[in-house]
């Protein structure tokens, strides 16, 4: 079974998303197309990387993940395909892959697929589709590109550790307005060492207990927990934490651990 996932900033109002899917099915009618999301904010590669990083491990090995973020033709941007943990990824070498993986991919190629000038401004339905469908049909990376050993590097703001304090920031706000920070469960546990803590945000707001699930507190109460992404979240049970607590992307939060 050939599975191709789509992560793009095309939205759902225009014809672009349908054109992309039609192009895939024209080459590979038996493909199973899965929409990860088409609502990534325009050109926001960090948003796309965070979403796909938390999605792709749930798919079967051999799945092809097509990333359509900031992929418009540019003389300075390469188009690449790569293999990582038996999954394939196709997209523009614009930094998204360095944010998507914690280690170097197993194999990387720069695509050498000839582009139809008709689609010069829409490589998604030309170069990316050709690469993704060939991989889905069983082609090797060496069949569609030339080996390369690196991808464009981008850096995310990392948490700052100061003895008994972790200073983090908001990196994602989901559909439910849950606020996701860049503090991972691994980092939190490492610094915590079974100690009590206080989470500070928006000057006077605090939380001093980790929850296992959202319904652990009464409706309308705030909480923090490690969700499916394994990142520290600030939420309100059946409420919209981002708006009600005034938390936005890049806002700073602080966790202090007590003796």
Buried (B, 14 or more C-beta within 10 A) or exposed (E): EBBBBBBBBBEEEEEBBEBBBEBBBEBBEEBEBBEBBBBBEEEBBBBBBBBBBBBBEEBEEBBBBBBBBBBEBEEEBBBBBBBBEEBBBBBBBBBBBBBBBEEBBEBBBBBEBEBEEEBEEBBBBBBBBBBBBBBBEEBEBEEBBEEBEEBBEBEEEEBEBEEBBBBBBBBBBBEEBBBBBBBBBEBBEEBBEEEEBEBBBEEEBEBEEBBEEBEEBEEEBBBBBBBEBEBBBBBBBEBBBBEEBEBEBEBBBBBBBEE
